[in-house]
């Protein structure tokens, strides 16, 4: 007997938006009536989007500040007004 549930790969493709329209319709139809697969999709989506929301170190630009700019930023951070 075949497994009535969708594969992890198919559910991951759903979460990652990699399904074509035909497959998407079939997967949605199944997930709408299968509590187990629905629960897996919710869990996978939460993990996927939490990971996507993390800032990546390589995505932040490197900025070289002058000594004066560093001094100004430090003063502002400490709540001082500029001279």
C-alpha positions in Angstrom: 0.0 0.0 0.0 1.3 3.4 -0.9 1.9 6.1 1.7 -1.1 8.4 1.7 1.0 11.3 2.8 3.1 13.7 0.7 6.8 13.2 0.8 9.1 15.6 2.8 10.6 16.7 -0.5 7.2 17.7 -1.9 6.3 19.6 1.3 9.7 21.3 1.3 9.1 22.3 -2.4 5.7 23.8 -1.3 7.3 25.8 1.5 10.1 27.0 -0.8 7.7 27.9 -3.6 9.3 25.5 -6.1 6.1 23.8 -7.3 4.5 24.5 -10.7 0.8 25.4 -10.8 -0.4 21.9 -11.5 1.6 20.4 -8.6 0.7 23.3 -6.3 -3.0 22.6 -6.8 -2.6 18.9 -6.0 -0.5 19.6 -2.9 -2.9 22.3 -1.7 -5.8 19.9 -2.2 -4.1 17.2 -0.1 -2.8 19.5 2.6 -6.3 21.0 3.0 -7.7 17.6 4.0 -4.7 15.9 5.7 -4.0 17.1 9.2 -0.7 15.3 9.4 0.7 16.9 6.2 -0.8 20.3 7.2 1.0 20.1 10.5 4.3 19.3 8.8 3.9 22.2 6.4 3.3 24.6 9.3 6.4 23.3 11.1 8.6 23.3 8.0 7.4 26.8 7.0 8.2 28.2 10.5 11.7 26.8 10.3 12.3 27.9 6.7 11.2 31.4 7.2 13.0 31.8 10.6 16.2 30.8 8.8 15.5 33.2 5.9 15.0 36.0 8.3 18.4 35.7 9.9 20.8 38.4 8.7 23.8 37.0 6.9 27.2 38.4 7.7 28.2 38.5 4.1 25.0 40.5 3.2 26.0 43.5 5.4 28.1 46.1 3.7 31.5 46.9 5.2 31.8 50.6 6.0 35.0 52.3 6.9 34.5 55.3 9.1 36.9 58.1 9.8 38.0 58.8 13.3 35.7 61.8 13.5 32.7 59.8 12.3 33.5 57.1 15.0 33.7 59.9 17.6 30.4 61.4 16.6 28.6 58.0 16.5 30.0 57.1 20.0 28.9 60.5 21.4 25.4 60.1 19.9 25.2 56.5 21.2 26.0 57.8 24.7 23.4 60.5 24.5 25.8 63.4 24.2 25.1 66.3 21.9 27.5 67.3 19.2 29.9 70.3 19.9 
